[in-house]
Amino acid sequence: MILTCYNTFNTSFAISNFKIVISVNG
């Protein structure tokens, strides 16, 4: 359960970080 919450948070953080990189580069 804790691992699932951590994975969800990690995924959402990675997606938001990816969007920031795209907006900066693009």
N, C-alpha and C positions, 0 to 999 in steps of 0.2 A: 504494500500500500504506500509506504513512504517512498519506495523506489519509483513507483508510478508517478507520484506527485513530483518527484525530483526530475524524472524524464520529461514530464509535461512542461515544467518550468524551464528546463534546459532547452527544449525544442522551441518554445515561444521566444526565449532569449536569443537563440540562434537566428530565428526568422527575423526578429526586429533588428538584430545586428546586421544581417544580410541586407535588409531594406535600407539601412543607414549607409552602408557601403555603396549600394546601387545609387542612392540619391546623391552621394558625394561624387562618385565617379561619373554619373550620367548628368 
